[in-house]
């Protein structure tokens, strides 16, 4: 009984303990669940109508496309990584929309269709793939089948290098196969929609009729630019015009934009940097003056020099402008003064006396190779024997030369100068040291079993030539200069913490303000500043409020600070934007001016000083005026000798009299009209799908 009473006495406490434990369990489970949801959301780059793409998948697609681009550009400058991400994102949207639409109507792209397209080797997409182009850049169908056979070979039949190459090619093909599938899906859906649409016969007949005649007319023109200077436009009229124009001209397709007023602190070499660089080059001059031949080669071959190691004779026009006089007037082994030109400090040494020799030689070659030097020497002897017996160099080159690009031209290289990179030291001495037209030389490579047989086809007239070596360094800002400029930029934002202070201080210090606008949330970079790392400025602008002042951004060789001056969200750019206001004001002035000019033209019927124009319905441009489709349409509809009422156009108001009408060769092509219509329908179809899609774009959370 006592025990029972004791339990009753502590019942409240026990219930509290159980309740707390239960609550902890529920809250813990909720937190775990919430954390899981948040973690998952943080891994999603975006979605289209509920179809998501994770950061892992997005990065894989970005890398795949980036690898393809690098291969396609082959050493040239590739697109900015942000542009690559935009391509991947837009392709994800396109594929998601097309796939969803096709699933809804029961269409699909089958593996059989892809195989048929590939085997036919005739689709434009296939022809555009670099893998299937020959050395001249032309599409080669044979390379398609050879490629597919290679990537299908069993791994056990390949060595390690071949396996690695096969895997790389398989990855590339997976990308292109996906591209082909996407293109087929787009084509099938577009064809389905466009096949249901064509111009009615009545419309095509009208177009054909009016396009088959040229018309001449005389026109009295009153242009807005000459008449609207004194027109006043009220705020109400501007607002009304803005409402009329905004859907067509000011729609924001990127979800808004930000505007930043920025100051660029360019980092340029200081006077101290100049003095230090000049002193360094003076020291280098002394080294060059006292160096032996071996040391000179090391110095002038230094990759940090802005000049190449040109240890051969050159004519005056090929020698650096700053040293042309030195090259032909100084003595051998002389060292020039230090020269500063074009942002470079430079010094030169004259390596030999001036000589007279041909500037260029036209040569042909036969390239030979074998397993050993003895074997290649035997080949060369055999060919030289054939040449001595009267066989043509061109025929032997076509038959025996390993360089197929020149072999098909009889071995001809064309015109070359001294320093031609043959790989042997005695080429210049033999070809430019007294050779005659028709001479043939044999050059054996010193380090490998390869031989070149060279024929001299022609030589230019001898000219003065000199041999100098030039060493140069670019004048660049020092670390101290970078630090000083960073401190100047940082001090500016510390002293000016608001937009008003920022702009006022810039004005008082005569610092140039750069207007960075419009900055869309996912722009890869700021075009005005180039492709250097400007993405951070965009991210800052989208994560701060109007009036905020930024930190210091390092962009290339500059430091940038800015203040957020505008944030625009919604469907349309506001009237307060300068570019919007200017367009609206101009259109409102033109409209008000048109009323006045229409009244003036109603009283004017004297065409004595009017201009003569020729028009056709298929061309909306008017000579001497510009693009005026309303004027063209009005003249097209008028009979000969008819005088029009005032025609209100885009650039002015006009009154015309039709003089004559002549048959034209510009007869409308009905098939072309319908083809253009089908293309327009296909484009509008995708635009419509995109407009109605629920797109969630979270890229700015990751990049």
matplotlib code that plots the C-alpha trace (Angstrom):
import matplotlib.pyplot as plt

x = [0.0, 2.8, 4.6, 1.4, 1.0, 4.6, 4.0, 0.9, 2.9, 5.5, 3.0, 3.2, 7.0, 6.9, 4.3, 6.5, 9.6, 7.7, 6.3, 9.7, 11.2, 8.4, 8.8, 12.5, 11.9, 9.4, 11.5, 14.6, 12.9, 11.5, 14.9, 16.5, 13.7, 14.0, 17.8, 17.5, 15.0, 17.2, 20.3, 18.5, 17.2, 20.7, 22.0, 19.4, 20.6, 17.1, 14.0, 11.6, 8.0, 9.1, 12.0, 15.1, 18.8, 21.3, 24.6, 26.4, 24.6, 25.0, 28.7, 29.1, 27.3, 29.3, 32.6, 31.4, 30.5, 33.7, 35.8, 34.0, 34.5, 38.3, 38.6, 36.6, 38.5, 41.9, 44.1, 42.1, 40.5, 37.4, 34.2, 34.0, 33.0, 29.9, 28.8, 29.3, 27.1, 24.5, 24.5, 24.1, 21.3, 19.4, 19.8, 18.4, 15.4, 14.9, 15.3, 12.9, 10.2, 10.4, 10.6, 7.6, 5.5, 6.4, 5.5, 2.2, 1.3, 2.9, 5.9, 9.5, 12.9, 13.9, 17.4, 16.5, 16.0, 19.3, 21.1, 19.4, 20.5, 24.1, 24.4, 23.0, 25.7, 23.6, 22.1, 23.4, 24.1, 26.3, 28.1, 28.9, 30.8, 34.6, 35.3, 34.1, 36.0, 39.1, 42.4, 40.8, 37.8, 35.4, 32.9, 34.0, 31.3, 33.9, 35.2, 31.8, 31.8, 35.5, 34.9, 32.0, 33.9, 36.8, 34.8, 33.0, 36.3, 36.6, 39.0, 41.1, 42.2, 43.7, 46.8, 46.7, 47.0, 44.4, 42.0, 42.4, 41.8, 38.8, 37.3, 37.8, 36.2, 33.3, 32.7, 32.7, 30.3, 27.9, 27.7, 27.1, 24.6, 22.7, 22.8, 21.5, 18.7, 17.7, 17.8, 15.6, 13.1, 13.0, 12.6, 9.8, 7.7, 8.3, 7.4, 4.2, 3.1, 4.2, 2.7, -0.7, -0.1, 0.3, -0.8, -4.3, -4.4, -6.2, -3.3, -0.6, -2.3, -2.5, 1.1, 2.1, 0.1, 1.5, 5.0, 5.1, 5.2, 7.7, 6.3, 7.7, 6.3, 7.1, 7.0, 6.8, 8.4, 8.4, 10.7, 10.3, 13.9, 13.5, 10.2, 9.9, 12.6, 10.1, 7.5, 6.7, 5.5, 3.6, 4.3, 0.8, 1.6, 4.9, 3.2, 0.6, 3.2, 5.2, 2.1, 1.8, 5.4, 6.4, 5.3, 7.1, 10.2, 10.9, 10.0, 12.5, 13.2, 15.8, 13.9, 15.1, 18.5, 20.8, 22.7, 26.1, 28.0, 31.6, 35.1, 38.0, 41.4, 43.8, 47.1, 49.8, 53.6, 54.9, 57.9, 59.8, 58.8, 60.1, 63.4, 63.8, 63.1, 65.5, 68.2, 67.6, 68.0, 71.2, 72.5, 71.4, 73.2, 76.5, 75.9, 75.3, 78.4, 80.7, 78.9, 80.5, 78.6, 77.2, 76.0, 74.4, 72.3, 71.0, 70.3, 68.5, 66.6, 65.1, 61.3, 60.7, 62.1, 59.4, 61.5, 62.2, 65.7, 66.2, 69.9, 69.9, 70.3, 67.3, 66.6, 66.0, 62.2, 62.2, 64.4, 62.8, 62.2, 64.1, 67.3, 67.3, 70.0, 72.1, 71.9, 73.4, 75.8, 77.2, 80.3, 80.1, 79.7, 78.5, 75.7, 73.1, 71.8, 68.8, 65.7, 62.1, 59.4, 55.9, 55.9, 59.1, 62.7, 65.1, 68.7, 70.4, 73.7, 75.1, 76.2, 77.8, 78.9, 76.3, 76.0, 74.2, 72.0, 68.5, 65.7, 63.6, 63.9, 61.2, 61.8, 60.4, 61.2, 61.1, 60.8, 62.3, 62.4, 63.4, 64.2, 67.9, 70.1, 71.8, 68.4, 67.3, 70.7, 70.2, 66.8, 68.2, 71.1, 68.6, 66.4, 69.4, 70.5, 67.1, 67.3, 70.8, 69.3, 66.7, 63.6, 61.5, 61.7, 57.9, 57.2, 59.6, 58.1, 54.6, 55.7, 58.2, 57.7, 56.2, 54.8, 51.5, 50.3, 53.2, 53.7, 50.4, 51.9, 55.1, 56.8, 56.5, 56.7, 56.7, 58.7, 60.7, 63.3, 66.4, 65.5, 63.1, 62.6, 64.0, 65.8, 69.4, 72.0, 73.3, 70.1, 70.6, 74.2, 73.5, 70.3, 71.1, 74.9, 75.3, 72.8, 71.4, 68.0, 67.7, 70.2, 69.4, 70.7, 70.4, 70.0, 70.4, 68.8, 71.4, 69.3, 66.9, 66.7, 65.2, 66.4, 65.2, 66.0, 65.5, 65.3, 65.7, 63.1, 63.8, 65.6, 64.9, 67.4, 70.1, 69.6, 71.5, 71.0, 72.1, 72.1, 71.2, 69.7, 67.2, 66.4, 63.4, 61.2, 57.7, 57.4, 54.9, 53.6, 55.4, 53.8, 54.2, 52.3, 49.5, 49.3, 49.3, 46.4, 44.4, 44.9, 43.6, 40.5, 39.9, 40.3, 37.7, 35.0, 35.9, 35.5, 32.3, 30.0, 26.7, 25.7, 25.4, 28.8, 30.3, 29.0, 29.7, 33.3, 33.9, 32.7, 34.9, 38.0, 37.2, 37.1, 35.3, 32.1, 31.4, 27.8, 27.4, 23.9, 21.9, 23.4, 21.1, 21.4, 23.0, 25.1, 28.5, 30.5, 30.1, 30.6, 31.8, 34.7, 35.6, 35.7, 38.0, 36.5, 33.6, 31.0, 31.6, 30.4, 27.2, 26.7, 27.3, 24.8, 22.1, 22.7, 22.7, 20.3, 20.2, 22.5, 25.0, 28.7, 30.8, 34.2, 37.2, 37.0, 40.2, 39.5, 42.5, 45.1, 42.5, 40.6, 37.0, 34.6, 30.9, 27.6, 24.2, 22.2, 19.2, 17.4, 14.7, 12.5, 9.3, 8.2, 9.2, 12.0, 10.6, 10.1, 12.7, 15.5, 17.3, 17.3, 13.5, 12.7, 14.7, 12.9, 9.5, 10.1, 11.2, 8.2, 5.8, 7.4, 7.1, 3.4, 2.6, 4.6, 2.8, -0.5, 0.9, 2.7, -0.5, -2.4, 0.3, 0.4, -3.3, -2.9, 0.1, -0.3, 2.8, 5.0, 7.4, 10.4, 9.4, 11.8, 11.3, 11.4, 11.2, 9.6, 8.6, 6.4, 9.1, 11.5, 10.5, 13.5, 13.1, 16.1, 17.0, 14.6, 15.3, 13.1, 9.5, 7.1, 4.0, 5.0, 5.8, 2.5, 0.6, 2.3, 1.7, -2.0, -2.4, -3.1, -1.1, -1.7, -3.4, -2.4, -2.3, -3.5, -0.9, 1.0, 2.2, 5.5, 8.2, 10.5, 8.2, 4.9, 4.6, 2.4, 2.9, 1.8, 2.3, 3.9, 4.0, 3.9, 6.2, 6.4, 9.1, 11.3, 10.6, 7.6, 6.7, 7.9, 4.9, 7.0, 9.5, 6.7, 5.4, 8.9, 9.5, 6.1, 7.0, 10.3, 8.6, 6.0, 8.8, 10.5, 7.2, 6.4, 9.5, 8.9, 5.4, 6.5, 9.2, 6.8, 4.3, 6.9, 7.5, 11.3, 13.1, 16.7, 19.0, 22.3, 23.3, 23.5, 26.4, 28.2]
y = [0.0, 2.3, 1.5, 2.2, 5.5, 6.4, 5.8, 8.0, 10.8, 10.7, 10.1, 13.6, 13.5, 10.2, 11.5, 14.5, 12.4, 10.2, 13.2, 14.8, 11.6, 11.2, 14.9, 14.4, 11.4, 13.2, 16.3, 14.3, 12.4, 15.7, 17.3, 14.2, 14.3, 18.0, 17.8, 15.1, 17.2, 20.3, 18.3, 16.9, 20.4, 21.7, 19.1, 20.0, 22.5, 22.9, 21.3, 21.5, 20.5, 18.4, 16.7, 17.4, 17.5, 17.1, 18.9, 15.5, 14.8, 18.5, 18.5, 15.2, 16.7, 19.8, 17.9, 15.7, 18.7, 20.6, 17.6, 17.6, 21.3, 21.0, 18.3, 20.3, 23.5, 21.7, 24.2, 27.3, 29.4, 27.5, 29.1, 30.4, 27.8, 29.8, 29.6, 25.8, 25.6, 27.7, 25.3, 22.3, 24.0, 25.0, 21.5, 20.0, 22.2, 21.4, 17.7, 17.7, 19.6, 17.6, 14.2, 15.2, 16.3, 13.1, 10.8, 12.5, 11.8, 8.4, 9.3, 8.1, 7.9, 4.2, 2.7, 1.4, 5.0, 6.0, 3.0, 3.7, 7.4, 6.5, 3.7, 6.0, 8.6, 11.4, 13.4, 16.9, 16.3, 13.3, 15.4, 18.1, 15.7, 16.4, 12.7, 11.9, 14.6, 13.9, 16.0, 18.6, 19.0, 17.2, 14.7, 11.1, 8.4, 5.7, 7.1, 6.6, 2.8, 2.5, 4.5, 2.3, -0.9, 0.3, 1.2, -2.2, -4.2, -6.5, -5.2, -8.4, -7.6, -4.2, -3.1, -0.7, 2.5, 1.3, 0.5, 4.0, 5.5, 3.3, 4.4, 8.1, 7.6, 5.7, 8.6, 11.0, 8.8, 8.6, 12.4, 12.6, 9.7, 11.7, 14.7, 12.7, 11.3, 14.8, 16.2, 13.3, 13.9, 17.7, 16.9, 14.3, 16.6, 19.7, 17.7, 16.5, 20.0, 21.7, 19.2, 20.2, 23.9, 25.6, 28.8, 28.8, 28.9, 32.2, 33.7, 32.3, 33.6, 37.1, 37.0, 35.7, 38.3, 41.3, 40.0, 39.6, 43.3, 46.1, 49.6, 53.0, 55.9, 59.5, 60.2, 63.3, 62.4, 64.2, 62.4, 62.4, 63.2, 66.5, 67.5, 66.2, 68.3, 70.7, 68.1, 67.9, 64.6, 64.4, 61.8, 60.4, 60.0, 58.3, 55.9, 55.1, 54.5, 52.3, 50.1, 49.8, 48.9, 46.8, 43.3, 43.6, 45.6, 45.3, 41.7, 40.2, 36.6, 36.0, 36.8, 40.3, 42.0, 44.0, 47.2, 48.1, 51.3, 50.4, 51.9, 50.1, 50.5, 49.4, 48.1, 49.6, 49.5, 52.3, 54.5, 52.3, 49.2, 50.9, 51.8, 48.3, 46.6, 48.9, 48.2, 44.4, 44.7, 46.7, 43.8, 41.3, 43.5, 43.0, 39.2, 39.1, 41.2, 38.8, 35.4, 32.7, 30.9, 28.2, 30.8, 32.9, 30.0, 29.5, 33.3, 33.8, 30.5, 31.5, 31.0, 34.1, 36.3, 37.8, 37.1, 33.7, 32.3, 33.3, 32.3, 32.6, 35.3, 37.6, 40.3, 43.9, 43.6, 40.6, 42.1, 43.8, 47.5, 48.8, 47.0, 47.3, 50.0, 48.1, 44.9, 46.4, 49.0, 47.5, 45.3, 41.5, 40.6, 44.2, 44.5, 47.2, 49.8, 48.8, 49.9, 50.3, 50.0, 48.7, 47.9, 45.7, 46.3, 44.7, 44.3, 42.6, 41.1, 40.9, 37.3, 37.6, 40.0, 41.1, 38.9, 38.9, 35.9, 35.0, 36.1, 33.0, 29.7, 27.6, 24.0, 20.5, 17.5, 13.7, 12.4, 9.0, 6.8, 3.3, 1.1, 2.0, 4.8, 2.3, 1.3, 4.9, 5.8, 3.0, 4.3, 7.8, 6.5, 4.6, 7.7, 9.9, 7.3, 7.5, 11.3, 11.1, 8.8, 11.4, 10.4, 13.3, 14.5, 15.0, 11.4, 10.0, 12.3, 11.1, 7.5, 7.4, 10.5, 9.8, 13.4, 12.7, 16.3, 17.4, 14.1, 14.7, 18.0, 16.4, 17.2, 20.9, 22.9, 26.3, 29.4, 29.2, 31.5, 30.8, 29.1, 26.7, 24.0, 21.0, 19.7, 19.8, 22.6, 22.6, 23.4, 27.2, 26.9, 24.7, 26.2, 29.9, 29.6, 29.5, 26.9, 27.2, 26.5, 22.7, 21.7, 18.7, 18.1, 15.1, 15.9, 13.1, 13.6, 13.4, 11.6, 9.3, 7.2, 9.8, 11.6, 14.6, 15.0, 18.6, 20.1, 23.9, 25.0, 28.7, 31.5, 35.2, 37.9, 38.2, 40.9, 42.2, 39.9, 40.0, 37.7, 39.2, 37.7, 39.7, 39.3, 41.1, 41.3, 42.8, 45.7, 44.5, 45.8, 44.5, 42.9, 46.2, 48.0, 45.4, 45.9, 49.7, 49.6, 47.1, 49.3, 52.3, 50.4, 49.1, 52.6, 54.0, 51.6, 52.0, 55.8, 55.5, 52.9, 54.0, 54.4, 58.2, 58.6, 56.2, 58.2, 61.6, 60.6, 59.2, 62.5, 64.6, 62.5, 62.4, 58.7, 57.1, 55.2, 52.1, 51.1, 47.3, 46.5, 44.4, 41.6, 38.5, 36.1, 33.4, 35.4, 33.6, 36.8, 40.6, 41.2, 44.8, 43.5, 40.5, 36.8, 37.2, 36.2, 38.6, 36.0, 37.0, 40.5, 39.2, 36.9, 39.8, 42.0, 39.4, 38.7, 42.4, 45.3, 48.6, 51.1, 48.5, 48.9, 45.9, 44.6, 44.6, 42.3, 41.2, 41.0, 40.4, 43.2, 45.4, 45.8, 46.7, 48.1, 48.9, 49.9, 48.3, 51.0, 49.1, 45.7, 44.8, 41.8, 40.9, 40.4, 43.8, 46.4, 49.5, 52.9, 54.2, 52.4, 54.9, 52.8, 52.1, 55.7, 56.8, 54.4, 55.3, 59.0, 58.7, 56.6, 59.0, 62.0, 60.3, 59.4, 63.0, 64.3, 61.9, 63.7, 67.0, 65.8, 64.0, 67.2, 69.0, 66.3, 66.4, 69.9, 69.0, 67.7, 69.2, 66.2, 68.5, 68.0, 64.5, 61.6, 58.6, 55.2, 51.6, 48.9, 45.3, 43.6, 41.0, 43.8, 46.1, 48.4, 51.7, 53.3, 56.6, 56.0, 52.6, 49.9, 51.0, 48.0, 50.1, 52.4, 49.3, 47.7, 50.9, 51.4, 47.8, 48.2, 51.4, 51.3, 53.3, 57.1, 56.9, 59.3, 58.0, 59.5, 60.2, 56.9, 56.8, 54.8, 53.9, 56.7, 59.4, 60.2, 59.9, 60.7, 58.9, 58.8, 55.5, 56.1, 52.7, 49.0, 46.4, 42.6, 41.3, 38.3, 38.3, 35.9, 34.3, 30.7, 29.0, 26.0, 28.3, 30.2, 27.0, 25.8, 29.1, 28.7, 25.2, 26.5, 29.3, 26.9, 24.6, 27.5, 28.9, 25.4, 25.3, 28.9, 28.0, 24.9, 27.0, 29.8, 27.4, 25.3, 25.4, 26.0, 26.2, 27.5, 27.1, 27.4, 30.6, 28.5, 26.5, 28.8]
z = [0.0, 0.9, -2.3, -4.3, -2.5, -3.3, -7.0, -6.9, -5.2, -8.0, -10.9, -12.1, -12.2, -14.1, -16.6, -17.2, -17.8, -20.3, -22.0, -22.3, -23.7, -26.2, -27.3, -27.7, -29.8, -32.0, -32.3, -33.0, -35.8, -37.2, -37.1, -38.8, -41.4, -41.9, -42.2, -44.8, -46.8, -46.6, -47.5, -50.5, -51.6, -51.3, -53.8, -56.5, -59.1, -60.5, -61.9, -64.9, -64.2, -61.2, -63.0, -61.0, -61.8, -58.9, -58.5, -59.1, -62.4, -63.5, -62.9, -64.8, -67.8, -67.5, -67.5, -70.4, -72.5, -71.5, -72.6, -76.0, -76.4, -75.7, -78.3, -80.8, -80.3, -80.4, -78.6, -79.4, -76.7, -75.4, -74.2, -70.7, -68.1, -67.3, -70.9, -70.8, -67.7, -69.4, -72.3, -70.0, -68.2, -71.3, -72.8, -69.6, -69.9, -73.6, -73.1, -70.1, -71.9, -75.2, -73.3, -71.2, -74.2, -76.2, -73.3, -73.0, -76.7, -76.8, -79.0, -78.5, -80.1, -80.4, -80.5, -84.0, -85.2, -83.8, -85.4, -88.7, -88.6, -87.7, -90.4, -93.1, -92.2, -93.7, -90.8, -90.4, -86.7, -87.6, -90.2, -87.7, -85.3, -85.4, -84.9, -88.4, -90.3, -92.3, -92.2, -94.5, -92.2, -94.5, -93.3, -94.1, -93.8, -93.7, -90.4, -88.8, -89.4, -88.5, -85.3, -84.2, -85.0, -82.9, -79.8, -80.1, -80.1, -77.0, -74.4, -74.4, -77.9, -77.0, -75.2, -72.2, -74.3, -76.7, -73.8, -72.4, -75.9, -76.4, -73.1, -74.0, -77.4, -75.8, -73.4, -76.4, -78.3, -75.4, -75.5, -79.2, -79.1, -76.5, -78.8, -81.7, -79.6, -78.4, -82.0, -83.3, -80.5, -81.3, -85.0, -84.5, -82.3, -84.4, -87.6, -86.0, -85.1, -88.2, -90.6, -89.4, -90.4, -93.8, -95.4, -96.9, -100.7, -100.6, -98.6, -100.8, -103.9, -102.4, -101.4, -104.8, -106.6, -104.7, -104.6, -108.4, -109.1, -108.5, -107.9, -108.3, -106.3, -105.4, -101.7, -99.5, -96.2, -92.8, -90.4, -86.7, -85.9, -87.8, -86.2, -82.6, -80.9, -79.4, -78.5, -74.7, -73.3, -70.0, -67.3, -68.0, -71.7, -70.9, -68.5, -71.2, -73.8, -71.4, -70.9, -74.7, -75.2, -72.2, -73.4, -76.7, -75.7, -72.0, -71.0, -68.6, -69.6, -66.9, -63.8, -63.3, -63.0, -60.8, -61.5, -59.9, -60.2, -59.9, -59.8, -61.3, -59.7, -62.4, -61.3, -63.5, -63.0, -60.7, -61.3, -58.8, -60.9, -64.0, -62.3, -60.8, -64.2, -66.0, -63.5, -63.9, -67.6, -67.2, -65.2, -67.9, -70.5, -68.6, -68.4, -72.1, -72.8, -70.9, -71.8, -73.9, -76.7, -74.4, -71.8, -74.5, -75.7, -72.1, -71.7, -75.0, -74.8, -71.4, -71.7, -69.5, -72.4, -74.6, -77.7, -79.3, -79.7, -83.4, -83.9, -87.6, -90.3, -91.0, -93.5, -92.2, -92.4, -90.2, -87.4, -84.5, -85.4, -82.3, -83.3, -87.1, -87.1, -84.5, -86.5, -89.6, -88.2, -85.0, -85.0, -84.3, -80.6, -79.8, -77.2, -77.6, -75.1, -73.1, -74.9, -73.5, -76.2, -76.2, -72.5, -72.8, -71.7, -74.2, -75.2, -78.1, -79.1, -82.6, -83.3, -86.8, -89.5, -92.1, -95.2, -98.5, -99.1, -100.4, -98.1, -99.0, -100.7, -102.4, -101.5, -101.8, -99.6, -99.3, -95.8, -95.1, -92.0, -91.1, -88.1, -88.1, -89.5, -91.8, -93.4, -93.9, -95.4, -97.9, -98.8, -99.3, -101.5, -103.6, -104.2, -104.9, -107.4, -109.1, -109.2, -110.8, -113.4, -114.4, -112.4, -111.3, -107.7, -107.7, -108.6, -106.1, -103.3, -104.2, -104.0, -101.1, -98.8, -95.3, -95.3, -97.1, -96.9, -99.2, -101.1, -102.9, -104.1, -105.3, -102.0, -102.3, -99.0, -100.6, -99.5, -96.3, -94.6, -92.6, -89.3, -91.0, -88.3, -90.1, -87.0, -88.4, -88.0, -91.5, -93.4, -93.4, -94.4, -97.4, -98.7, -98.0, -98.3, -102.1, -103.3, -106.8, -108.3, -108.8, -106.1, -104.0, -100.5, -98.1, -94.4, -91.8, -88.4, -85.7, -83.1, -85.0, -88.1, -90.3, -93.5, -95.5, -99.1, -100.0, -103.5, -104.0, -106.5, -106.5, -104.5, -104.1, -104.9, -102.3, -99.6, -96.6, -93.6, -90.0, -87.0, -83.7, -80.5, -78.4, -74.8, -73.3, -70.2, -69.8, -67.4, -64.8, -61.5, -58.5, -55.4, -53.6, -56.3, -56.2, -52.4, -52.7, -55.2, -53.1, -50.0, -52.1, -53.1, -49.6, -48.1, -50.5, -49.4, -45.7, -46.1, -48.1, -46.6, -48.4, -52.0, -51.7, -50.1, -52.7, -55.7, -54.2, -53.3, -56.7, -58.2, -55.9, -56.7, -60.5, -60.4, -63.4, -62.6, -64.7, -65.0, -64.7, -65.9, -66.5, -64.3, -64.5, -61.6, -63.6, -66.0, -66.2, -66.3, -66.8, -70.5, -70.0, -67.9, -70.0, -68.9, -65.9, -62.6, -62.4, -61.3, -57.7, -58.4, -59.8, -56.8, -54.5, -56.3, -56.0, -52.3, -51.1, -51.0, -53.0, -51.3, -50.1, -50.8, -51.8, -50.7, -53.0, -56.0, -57.8, -61.6, -63.8, -63.2, -61.4, -58.2, -58.4, -55.8, -56.3, -54.9, -55.7, -57.3, -58.6, -58.2, -60.7, -60.2, -62.1, -65.7, -67.1, -66.8, -65.1, -66.6, -64.1, -66.0, -68.2, -71.4, -70.9, -70.3, -73.4, -75.7, -74.2, -74.5, -78.1, -79.1, -77.2, -78.9, -82.3, -81.7, -80.7, -83.6, -86.0, -85.3, -86.1, -89.3, -90.5, -90.3, -92.3, -95.0, -95.4, -96.9, -99.0, -102.6, -104.3, -105.3, -107.4, -105.0, -103.8, -103.8, -106.1, -104.5, -105.8, -103.6, -103.6, -101.0, -100.2, -99.1, -96.2, -96.7, -98.6, -100.2, -98.6, -95.6, -94.1, -92.8, -93.1, -93.5, -93.2, -96.0, -98.3, -97.5, -98.2, -101.6, -102.5, -102.0, -104.1, -107.8, -110.3, -110.2, -106.8, -104.0, -100.5, -97.2, -94.6, -93.8, -90.2, -90.2, -87.7, -88.7, -90.0, -91.8, -95.6, -98.5, -101.8, -105.4, -107.3, -110.7, -112.3, -111.7, -113.5, -113.4, -111.0, -110.7, -107.0, -107.4, -104.1, -103.6, -102.0, -100.9, -99.3, -97.5, -96.1, -95.1, -93.3, -91.6, -90.4, -89.0, -87.2, -85.8, -84.5, -82.8, -81.3, -80.1, -77.9, -76.8, -75.7, -73.8, -72.1, -71.2, -69.6, -67.8, -64.0, -64.0, -60.7, -61.2, -58.2, -60.1, -58.2, -55.0, -56.5, -58.9]

ax = plt.figure().add_subplot(projection="3d")
ax.plot(x, y, z, "-o")
ax.set_aspect("equal")
plt.show()
